[in-house]
Amino acid sequence: MNNDEIMYMEMAKIKDFLLKTVDNYQNYIKKSSLDLPLECLCLSKQTLNLLRKHGFRRVFELSATDLTKIKGLGDDRLREIADRMAVFDVM
């Protein structure tokens, strides 16, 4: 191997490392932005109370749940939640 090939391989390793690091950082920032209380979504009082009744307290809890299975959340409330969560780029 000549010096150019060695340098190319080293640069490829560095590039791969940087891409993984940036990807990990972006995921961390995205998850951190979801660790907010539900009140930050500015949902209607009825919707907020219904979600609390089912044990939800943080925004990230909603993103990992099939909300259609929750009793009492009709189309209008689901649409309200989806619209508000779109601001956080969650769904």
Secondary structure, DSSP 8 states (H G I E B T S, - for coil): --HHHHHHHHHHHHHHHHHHHHHHHHHHHHHHHH-SBGGGG---HHHHHHHHHTT--BHHHHHTS-GGGSTT--HHHHHHHHHHHHTTT--
